[in-house]
Amino acid sequence: MINRHRFLLFRSTLFVCLLLGCLSSLWVLPAVAQEVFPAPGDVPLVPVDVQRYTRRRAGEQKIIPAVTLTPTACPFVYTGTMTLDCGTLAVPESRDLLSADSTNSLTLTYAIARSPNPQPQSDPVFYLNGGPGSHTLDRMGDAWEPRFDIFLPQRDIIFLEIRGISYSDTSPASDLNRLAYNSREIAADVYDLVTALGIEQVNLFGISYGTRIAQTIMRDYPAIVRSATLDGVVPLEVDMLADAPLLYDSAFEHLFVRCEQTADCNTAHPDLRTRFFDTADMLSSSPAVVNDVYDPYRNITVSVQVNNDFLIAHLFRMLYRTDELNHIPGYLEAAINGNYDVFI
């Protein structure tokens, strides 16, 4: 039974990255998430055919284009109270001529939440989101504004949509240079944006995978870092995908054991572990469909397919919310009975 459960967790690991925002950029994930602890001059290990890239680029004129900052209107819908300035940053897709191609350009989108203080501190906060693959700019109102009101009285806050995600330009699949999508290049993007804005130092604030970017910035560009806050650290030497199944297993085991050892929970939700994984098994062969789900990003209603990967991945995300922990057994009971609303 446990082996079956662990197989489900292992298979669901890859799905988490889709859930966190990689749906629009599946090709980014392997290059970002499977890199190893690189020395400053090393090329991260990525699952690409290097010989194919070498053949395709043979004879091409390789260039490292100049970085260009352009203020623009914000491309996303925002209904919050912060004052936002947006723009684009044209950067090299690859800063390594060995892996660069003849186009080698990429356009990133950023937003700056302005402090209401007429004389804010000169060192803004630079927020680094998780994932890899989570959208940043789409969540300016519902997620980030309540979290950053502590900083705004004194400092601006900079948000960057990292390469390959949402409003930051992606290359067509046929032209994609996978070697250029990794933490080292993202760190260089942050450095280029900071310097292009004329800022000497920033206060890095990274969560989850964003802590890995922050550590890479601290390693490669220490001069721009005044301070760094790392929430949910992903060390540089950790292989995120390889370790994820064990993390899932440990977290779920803690949840189920806690319920079994708590009289009220065990009475209300007996044998929760087995019944939950039986439900996941059932959804693997016969996914459920929930209709009329509102998508706030596109302002439309959609149908959502709920399979075992979806269910397990959403449960894992719930475990991040300490205010929800006591409610999770009830949510699982609802899912076992065919109600998936809280997981959508």
C-alpha positions as CSV (number, residue, x, y, z in Angstrom):
1,M,0.0,0.0,0.0
2,I,2.7,2.4,0.9
3,N,4.7,1.6,-2.2
4,R,1.6,2.4,-4.3
5,H,1.1,5.7,-2.5
6,R,4.7,6.6,-3.1
7,F,4.4,5.8,-6.8
8,L,1.5,8.2,-7.0
9,L,3.5,10.9,-5.2
10,F,6.4,10.4,-7.5
11,R,4.3,10.6,-10.6
12,S,2.5,13.7,-9.3
13,T,5.8,15.6,-8.6
14,L,6.1,16.8,-12.2
15,F,2.5,18.0,-12.1
16,V,3.2,20.5,-9.3
17,C,5.2,22.6,-11.6
18,L,2.3,22.8,-14.0
19,L,0.1,23.8,-11.1
20,L,2.5,26.5,-10.1
21,G,2.3,28.2,-13.5
22,C,4.4,26.3,-16.0
23,L,1.4,25.6,-18.3
24,S,2.5,28.4,-20.6
25,S,6.2,27.4,-20.4
26,L,6.6,23.7,-20.0
27,W,9.9,23.9,-21.8
28,V,11.4,26.2,-19.1
29,L,11.1,23.7,-16.3
30,P,13.8,21.1,-17.2
31,A,16.4,23.8,-17.7
32,V,15.6,25.5,-14.4
33,A,14.7,22.8,-12.1
34,Q,17.3,20.1,-12.9
35,E,20.4,22.2,-12.7
36,V,23.0,21.3,-10.2
37,F,25.2,23.4,-8.0
38,P,27.2,25.2,-10.7
39,A,30.5,27.0,-10.4
40,P,30.2,30.6,-11.8
41,G,31.6,29.5,-15.2
42,D,29.8,26.1,-15.5
43,V,26.9,25.4,-17.9
44,P,24.0,23.9,-15.9
45,L,23.0,20.3,-16.8
46,V,19.9,20.3,-18.8
47,P,18.1,17.6,-20.8
48,V,18.9,18.9,-24.3
49,D,20.7,17.5,-27.3
50,V,23.8,19.7,-27.3
51,Q,25.0,18.3,-30.6
52,R,21.7,19.3,-32.2
53,Y,22.0,22.8,-31.0
54,T,25.6,22.9,-32.2
55,R,24.6,21.7,-35.6
56,R,21.7,24.2,-35.8
57,R,23.8,27.1,-34.9
58,A,26.8,26.2,-37.0
59,G,28.0,29.2,-39.0
60,E,25.5,31.6,-37.3
61,Q,26.8,35.0,-36.2
62,K,26.4,35.0,-32.4
63,I,25.8,38.2,-30.6
64,I,25.3,39.5,-27.1
65,P,22.8,42.3,-27.6
66,A,22.7,45.4,-25.4
67,V,20.3,45.6,-22.5
68,T,17.4,48.1,-23.2
69,L,14.9,49.4,-20.7
70,T,11.6,50.7,-22.0
71,P,8.8,52.1,-19.8
72,T,5.3,50.8,-20.9
73,A,1.8,50.5,-19.7
74,C,1.1,47.6,-17.4
75,P,-0.1,44.7,-19.6
76,F,-2.1,43.0,-16.8
77,V,-5.4,43.9,-15.2
78,Y,-4.8,45.5,-11.8
79,T,-7.6,46.7,-9.5
80,G,-5.6,47.3,-6.3
81,T,-4.5,50.4,-4.5
82,M,-0.7,50.4,-5.2
83,T,0.7,52.8,-7.7
84,L,2.4,50.8,-10.4
85,D,5.0,51.6,-13.1
86,C,5.7,49.0,-15.7
87,G,8.1,48.4,-18.5
88,T,10.1,45.9,-20.5
89,L,13.7,44.9,-20.4
90,A,15.4,43.6,-23.5
91,V,18.1,41.2,-22.5
92,P,20.3,38.5,-24.2
93,E,18.6,35.1,-24.2
94,S,22.0,33.7,-23.5
95,R,25.0,35.6,-22.2
96,D,27.2,32.6,-23.1
97,L,28.4,32.8,-26.7
98,L,28.9,29.0,-26.7
99,S,25.2,28.5,-26.4
100,A,24.0,31.7,-28.1
101,D,22.3,31.8,-31.5
102,S,21.9,34.5,-34.1
103,T,18.8,36.0,-32.6
104,N,19.7,35.7,-28.9
105,S,17.2,38.3,-27.6
106,L,14.4,38.2,-25.0
107,T,12.0,40.7,-23.7
108,L,11.1,40.6,-20.0
109,T,8.3,42.5,-18.2
110,Y,8.6,44.2,-14.8
111,A,6.4,46.2,-12.5
112,I,7.4,48.6,-9.7
113,A,5.0,49.3,-6.8
114,R,5.8,52.9,-5.8
115,S,6.0,53.9,-2.2
116,P,3.6,56.7,-1.2
117,N,6.6,58.3,0.6
118,P,7.8,61.3,-1.4
119,Q,11.4,60.4,-0.3
120,P,11.6,56.6,-0.2
121,Q,14.7,54.7,0.7
122,S,17.1,54.3,-2.2
123,D,17.3,50.5,-1.8
124,P,14.0,49.0,-2.9
125,V,12.7,45.5,-2.2
126,F,13.1,43.0,-5.1
127,Y,10.6,40.2,-5.0
128,L,11.5,36.8,-6.4
129,N,8.6,34.4,-6.8
130,G,8.6,30.6,-6.5
131,G,7.9,27.8,-8.8
132,P,9.9,27.6,-11.0
133,G,7.2,28.8,-13.2
134,S,4.8,30.7,-11.0
135,H,3.3,33.8,-12.5
136,T,4.2,37.0,-10.7
137,L,2.5,40.0,-12.4
138,D,-0.9,38.4,-12.7
139,R,-1.1,38.2,-8.9
140,M,-0.3,41.8,-8.1
141,G,-3.6,42.4,-6.5
142,D,-4.9,39.2,-4.8
143,A,-1.5,37.9,-3.5
144,W,1.2,40.4,-3.3
145,E,-0.4,43.7,-2.2
146,P,-1.5,42.4,1.2
147,R,2.0,40.9,1.8
148,F,4.0,44.0,1.0
149,D,2.2,46.8,2.7
150,I,4.8,46.6,5.4
151,F,7.5,47.7,3.0
152,L,5.7,50.3,0.9
153,P,5.8,53.2,3.5
154,Q,9.5,53.3,3.1
155,R,10.5,51.5,-0.1
156,D,9.5,50.7,-3.7
157,I,9.0,47.1,-4.6
158,I,10.2,45.6,-7.9
159,F,8.5,42.6,-9.5
160,L,10.0,40.8,-12.5
161,E,8.2,38.2,-14.6
162,I,11.1,35.8,-15.1
163,R,12.1,34.6,-18.6
164,G,9.7,32.2,-20.2
165,I,6.7,33.0,-18.0
166,S,3.5,34.8,-19.0
167,Y,4.3,38.5,-19.9
168,S,8.0,37.8,-20.4
169,D,8.6,36.9,-24.1
170,T,9.0,33.3,-25.0
171,S,10.6,32.0,-28.1
172,P,8.8,29.6,-30.5
173,A,9.5,26.0,-29.7
174,S,11.5,25.6,-32.8
175,D,13.8,28.5,-31.9
176,L,14.0,27.9,-28.2
177,N,17.5,27.9,-26.7
178,R,16.9,25.7,-23.6
179,L,20.5,26.2,-22.4
180,A,19.5,29.8,-21.6
181,Y,16.7,29.0,-19.1
182,N,18.3,28.5,-15.7
183,S,18.9,30.3,-12.4
184,R,22.1,31.8,-13.5
185,E,20.6,33.6,-16.5
186,I,17.6,34.7,-14.3
187,A,20.0,36.1,-11.8
188,A,21.7,38.0,-14.6
189,D,18.3,39.4,-15.7
190,V,17.8,40.7,-12.2
191,Y,21.2,42.3,-12.2
192,D,20.5,43.9,-15.6
193,L,17.2,45.3,-14.4
194,V,18.6,46.7,-11.2
195,T,21.4,48.5,-13.0
196,A,19.2,49.7,-15.9
197,L,16.9,51.3,-13.3
198,G,20.0,53.1,-11.9
199,I,19.7,51.4,-8.5
200,E,22.9,50.6,-6.6
201,Q,21.5,48.0,-4.2
202,V,18.3,46.1,-3.5
203,N,16.8,44.0,-0.7
204,L,16.1,40.6,-2.1
205,F,13.0,38.8,-0.9
206,G,12.7,35.3,-2.3
207,I,10.2,32.5,-1.6
208,S,10.6,28.8,-2.5
209,Y,12.4,28.7,-5.8
210,G,12.9,32.4,-5.6
211,T,15.3,31.7,-2.8
212,R,17.5,29.8,-5.2
213,I,17.5,32.8,-7.6
214,A,18.4,35.0,-4.6
215,Q,21.3,32.8,-3.6
216,T,22.6,32.8,-7.2
217,I,22.4,36.6,-7.2
218,M,24.3,36.7,-3.9
219,R,27.0,34.5,-5.4
220,D,27.3,36.1,-8.8
221,Y,26.4,39.8,-8.2
222,P,27.0,40.5,-4.5
223,A,27.6,44.2,-5.0
224,I,23.9,44.8,-5.7
225,V,22.6,43.0,-2.6
226,R,22.0,45.1,0.6
227,S,20.1,42.3,2.3
228,A,18.3,39.1,1.5
229,T,15.3,37.4,3.1
230,L,14.9,33.8,2.1
231,D,11.5,32.2,2.9
232,G,11.4,28.4,2.3
233,V,15.0,28.0,1.3
234,V,15.9,25.8,-1.8
235,P,19.7,25.4,-1.4
236,L,21.7,25.6,-4.6
237,E,23.0,22.0,-4.2
238,V,19.5,20.5,-3.9
239,D,17.9,18.7,-6.9
240,M,14.3,19.9,-6.6
241,L,12.6,17.3,-8.7
242,A,14.6,14.4,-7.3
243,D,13.9,15.3,-3.7
244,A,10.2,16.2,-4.2
245,P,8.7,12.7,-3.9
246,L,10.3,12.2,-0.5
247,L,9.1,15.6,0.7
248,Y,5.6,14.8,-0.4
249,D,5.7,11.5,1.3
250,S,7.0,13.0,4.6
251,A,4.4,15.8,4.5
252,F,1.5,13.6,3.8
253,E,2.6,11.0,6.4
254,H,2.7,13.7,9.0
255,L,-0.8,14.9,8.1
256,F,-2.3,11.4,8.2
257,V,-0.6,10.3,11.4
258,R,-1.7,13.5,13.1
259,C,-5.3,12.8,12.2
260,E,-5.0,9.2,13.3
261,Q,-3.6,10.3,16.7
262,T,-6.2,13.0,17.2
263,A,-9.4,11.5,18.6
264,D,-11.9,14.0,17.0
265,C,-10.2,13.8,13.6
266,N,-9.9,10.0,13.6
267,T,-13.6,9.7,14.5
268,A,-14.7,12.1,11.8
269,H,-12.4,10.8,9.2
270,P,-11.5,7.2,9.9
271,D,-8.8,5.5,7.7
272,L,-8.3,8.8,5.9
273,R,-5.0,7.8,4.3
274,T,-6.3,4.7,2.6
275,R,-9.6,6.3,1.4
276,F,-7.8,9.4,0.1
277,F,-5.3,7.3,-2.0
278,D,-8.1,5.1,-3.2
279,T,-9.8,8.2,-4.5
280,A,-6.6,9.3,-6.2
281,D,-6.4,5.9,-7.8
282,M,-10.0,6.2,-9.0
283,L,-9.3,9.7,-10.5
284,S,-6.2,8.3,-12.3
285,S,-8.4,6.0,-14.4
286,S,-11.6,8.1,-14.4
287,P,-10.9,11.8,-13.9
288,A,-13.7,14.1,-12.7
289,V,-14.8,17.2,-14.5
290,V,-15.9,20.4,-12.7
291,N,-17.7,22.8,-14.9
292,D,-18.3,26.6,-14.7
293,V,-15.1,27.4,-12.8
294,Y,-14.2,31.1,-13.0
295,D,-10.8,32.0,-14.2
296,P,-10.0,35.4,-12.9
297,Y,-6.9,35.9,-15.1
298,R,-8.8,35.5,-18.3
299,N,-12.2,36.5,-16.9
300,I,-14.0,33.4,-18.3
301,T,-15.5,30.3,-17.0
302,V,-13.8,27.0,-17.8
303,S,-14.1,23.3,-17.2
304,V,-11.4,21.7,-15.0
305,Q,-10.4,18.1,-15.1
306,V,-9.5,16.7,-11.7
307,N,-7.2,13.7,-11.9
308,N,-4.9,12.1,-9.3
309,D,-2.0,14.4,-10.1
310,F,-4.3,17.5,-9.7
311,L,-5.6,16.3,-6.4
312,I,-2.3,15.3,-4.8
313,A,-0.6,18.5,-6.0
314,H,-3.3,20.7,-4.6
315,L,-3.1,18.9,-1.3
316,F,0.6,19.6,-1.2
317,R,0.0,23.3,-1.8
318,M,-2.5,23.4,1.0
319,L,0.1,22.2,3.4
320,Y,1.9,25.6,3.0
321,R,-1.1,27.3,4.7
322,T,-0.7,26.9,8.4
323,D,-4.1,28.5,8.9
324,E,-5.7,25.7,6.8
325,L,-4.1,22.7,8.4
326,N,-6.9,21.8,10.8
327,H,-9.4,22.0,7.9
328,I,-7.5,19.8,5.5
329,P,-8.9,16.4,6.7
330,G,-12.4,17.8,6.1
331,Y,-11.4,18.9,2.6
332,L,-10.1,15.4,1.9
333,E,-13.3,13.9,3.1
334,A,-15.2,16.2,0.7
335,A,-13.0,15.1,-2.2
336,I,-13.5,11.4,-1.2
337,N,-17.2,12.1,-1.5
338,G,-16.9,13.7,-4.9
339,N,-16.7,17.4,-4.0
340,Y,-13.6,19.0,-5.3
341,D,-14.6,22.6,-5.1
342,V,-11.9,23.6,-2.5
343,F,-9.2,22.1,-4.7
344,I,-10.1,24.1,-7.8
